[in-house]
Amino acid sequence: MADEAPIVHKGLDSVYVTESSICKVDGTEGKLYYRGYPIEEIAENSSYEEVAYLLIYGKLPKRNELDSFIAQLKAERDLPQGIIEMIASNAAKADPMDVLRTAVSSLSLYDNEAADSSKEANIRKTIRLISKMSSIVATIGRYRNGGGYVSPDAKLSHSENFLYMLNGAKPAPEQHKPVEMMFILQAEHSSNASTFSTLVTGSTLSDLYSAVTSGIGTLKGPLHGGADEEALRMMYTIGDPSNTENYINEALAGKKRIMGFGHRVYKTYDPRARVIKGYLLSLQSNSSEEVRRLTEIALRGEKLMIEKLGQSHGIWPNVDFFAGPVYVSAGIKVELFTPLFAASRISGWCAHMLEYWSDNKLIRPLEQYTGQIGLKYVPIDKR
Ligand SMILES: CC(C)(COP(=O)(O)OP(=O)(O)OC[C@H]1O[C@@H](n2cnc3c(N)ncnc32)[C@H](O)[C@@H]1OP(=O)(O)O)[C@@H](O)C(=O)NCCC(=O)NCCS
C-alpha cells in the first residue's frame, strides 16, 4: 500500500520552527512586542541603541550598561579601507542591496574573530555588524550621490551618525527623528523570511557573517524588505492623488499586488504601519509639497484597499506602505530604503542567531518527492 501523502506546508505557512523569547507578533489583534514590550511604547520612548541592547541581551539596560554598549558601537563605526574602495567602485552602478551584501560578506575578511564561534566573540561581532552596516549603507548612499567617505562622528547617536555619514552634515531633528523611528520599527519581527534564512545558514554552524549575508539576500526581494521601495515607486507612478483610485482598481483588476499591503501573519492592521502613519500625519503642516502629495495618495490608497480587501480578505497596510513618504521627508532616496531596513534588522537577525546557537539544531526540512523512481540509465548515444 502506498505511503499516506504527507501534508506539505507551502511557504512553511503556519509552521513553528523554533521557540524564541525575542519577539511576539499577534497577527489577529495586530500587536507586536519586543521582549514583551509593546512596540508603541518602544517607538515612543526608546532609542535604536537601547532596542538593539534589549533584543540581544533580553532586558532593558541600566544607564551604565547602555553607556558601555553605545561606546562599543561607536568604536566599531569606521570601515576598513578595502570595504570603502569596493563601495566606491560599485555604488554608482550596482544595486545598493548587492553592494551591501558584498560589503557585509567581505567584512569577515577584516575580522580576526570571524571564525571564533564562542558566544563572547559572536556578541562582539554582533556589535561590529550593527555599527558597520549602518556606516556601509550611509557610504553606499554617499558615493551614489557623488561624495566621498565621511568618517564617523563619535559625538552622534547611531541614526544621527548614519545621516552624517550619508550627507556630510549633522542632521536637523526633523531629519533624524523619522530615521530613528524606522530603525526602531524595523529592528525585529520574529521568524520572517530573512531571519529564518539567517538561522538556516547559522544552524549548519557556519559563521555569523555568512548567516547575515544570507539574511541580506533574502530581505532584498519585493515580497519582503523590497516592498517599501515598490510602494513608493507606485505612489510616484500614480503621480496625482486624484489618479489613486483608478490606478489601484486597474492594478487589482489585472491581478497585480499592491505593495505595502498584506502580511503572512497580520490579518489586521500592522501596528508598525499605525505608528508610521501617525508620524506622517503629525508632519503635514511642516512638510514639503512632495510629502503632502505622497501622503494624500497613501491615504486614498489605504482607504480604497481596506474597503476592497481589508475585512473581506485580511489584507491591510503593512510596515512598508507609509514608510516611503516618511523617508522622503528625511531626504532618503528610494534605493536606500531596503539597505536601511537591513541596517536596522541586523540587531534582530543577530539576536535570533545568538539565541538559536544556544540550543542549535540543524534546520533541514523534508520535501514530498513527486518524480519517478527506478529509471534505467540510458547511454547518451541511445537517448
Ligand atoms: C506579504 C505577502 C507575500 C504575504 O502573502 P501570503 O501570506 O503568502 O499570501 P498570498 O501571497 O498567498 O496571497 C493570498 C491572496 O491575497 C492576495 N494578496 C496578498 N497580498 C496582496 C496585495 N498586496 N495586493 C493584492 N492582493 C494581495 C493574493 O493575490 C492572493 O490572492 P488569491 O488567493 O486570489 O491568489 C503578500 O501579502 C504580498 O505579496 N504583499 C505585497 C508585498 C509586501 O507588501 N510585502 C511586505 C510584507 S511586510
The ligand as an ORCA input file, in Angstrom:
! r2SCAN-3c Opt
* xyz 0 1
  C       3.363     39.678      2.130
  C       2.666     38.626      1.262
  C       3.729     37.924      0.390
  C       2.031     37.609      2.188
  O       1.214     36.824      1.436
  P       0.889     35.268      1.716
  O       0.527     35.058      3.122
  O       1.973     34.432      1.153
  O      -0.414     35.159      0.866
  P      -0.503     35.003     -0.709
  O       0.668     35.624     -1.395
  O      -0.764     33.574     -0.980
  O      -1.797     35.884     -1.013
  C      -3.114     35.447     -0.664
  C      -4.115     36.143     -1.567
  O      -4.133     37.542     -1.265
  C      -3.768     38.308     -2.405
  N      -2.873     39.374     -1.959
  C      -1.938     39.289     -0.988
  N      -1.293     40.454     -0.857
  C      -1.848     41.284     -1.769
  C      -1.577     42.625     -2.107
  N      -0.622     43.324     -1.503
  N      -2.308     43.190     -3.097
  C      -3.268     42.484     -3.719
  N      -3.566     41.195     -3.428
  C      -2.854     40.600     -2.468
  C      -3.025     37.339     -3.310
  O      -3.085     37.741     -4.662
  C      -3.752     36.053     -3.054
  O      -4.958     36.086     -3.767
  P      -5.543     34.739     -4.430
  O      -5.794     33.815     -3.265
  O      -6.766     35.201     -5.134
  O      -4.461     34.222     -5.337
  C       1.615     39.296      0.344
  O       0.597     39.884      1.115
  C       2.230     40.311     -0.600
  O       2.733     39.943     -1.668
  N       2.180     41.628     -0.232
  C       2.807     42.648     -1.018
  C       4.293     42.727     -0.679
  C       4.545     43.367      0.664
  O       3.992     44.401      0.987
  N       5.463     42.730      1.418
  C       5.882     43.236      2.705
  C       5.383     42.397      3.824
  S       5.810     43.139      5.374
*
